[in-house]
């Protein structure tokens, strides 16, 4: 996977959270150039060390597939709970590590304290 899958994943997640009206901005960027104001970085497992180095302030959501992944679903459930006024987080899902690369989706907004 390359930049295309991460860009599609960012668009899909942006559209998925839009109805929640949380004021969250979802963008796609290089793992080595995550902006300092990013609250959350979604990236593939193989890139997580680079993402932490690039954005140490951000929460990391590591995934195997930008288009469909249980960790992304868990993160969405947290956002959905926030939108509905509940703070209960969905249970963590132990991911399967995939050996593929791509750029992280950078998610910013008032979500860093989930």
SVG drawing of the C-alpha trace seen along z (x, -y; Angstrom):
<svg xmlns="http://www.w3.org/2000/svg" viewBox="-26 -23 38 34">
<polyline fill="none" stroke="black" stroke-width="0.4" points="0.0,0.0 1.2,-3.5 -0.1,-7.1 -3.2,-6.1 -4.6,-3.8 -3.9,-6.3 -5.5,-9.1 -8.6,-6.9 -8.6,-5.9 -8.5,-9.5 -11.4,-10.4 -13.4,-7.4 -12.8,-8.2 -13.5,-11.9 -16.8,-11.1 -17.6,-8.5 -17.1,-11.0 -18.7,-14.0 -22.2,-13.3 -20.8,-13.2 -20.3,-17.0 -17.2,-17.0 -15.3,-19.7 -12.5,-17.2 -10.2,-17.8 -8.8,-14.6 -5.9,-15.1 -3.3,-12.9 0.4,-13.5 3.8,-11.9 4.7,-10.0 7.9,-12.0 6.1,-15.4 3.2,-15.1 2.3,-18.7 3.0,-19.6 -0.7,-20.4 -1.9,-16.8 -3.8,-15.3 -4.1,-11.8 -2.0,-9.9 -3.4,-6.9 -0.7,-4.9 0.2,-1.4 2.0,0.7 5.3,0.8 5.4,-3.1 4.5,-3.6 8.0,-4.2 8.5,-6.9 5.1,-8.4 5.9,-8.6 9.2,-10.3 7.5,-12.7 4.6,-13.5 5.4,-12.7 2.5,-14.8 -0.1,-12.8 -2.1,-9.8 -1.1,-6.9 -3.7,-4.6 -1.8,-1.8 -3.7,0.2 -3.1,2.8 -5.5,1.5 -6.6,-2.1 -9.9,-1.1 -11.0,1.4 -9.4,2.1 -10.7,3.1 -8.5,0.4 -10.0,-2.3 -13.5,-1.0 -12.6,-1.2 -11.4,-4.7 -14.5,-5.6 -16.6,-4.1 -14.8,-6.4 -15.6,-9.4 -19.2,-8.3 -19.5,-8.0 -18.2,-11.5 -20.7,-12.8 -23.5,-11.0 -22.3,-12.3 -20.9,-9.0 -17.2,-8.6 -17.1,-4.8 -14.4,-3.6 -14.9,-0.5 -12.7,2.4 -9.2,2.5 -8.7,4.9 -5.4,6.7 -4.3,6.1 -2.6,8.3 0.6,6.8 0.8,6.4 4.0,5.7 2.8,2.9 3.6,-0.8 1.6,-4.0 1.3,-7.6 -0.5,-8.2 -3.8,-10.0 -3.4,-12.9 -6.5,-13.7 -6.7,-16.9 -9.4,-18.5 -10.5,-18.5 -10.1,-14.7 -6.7,-14.4 -8.2,-13.7 -10.3,-10.6"/>
</svg>
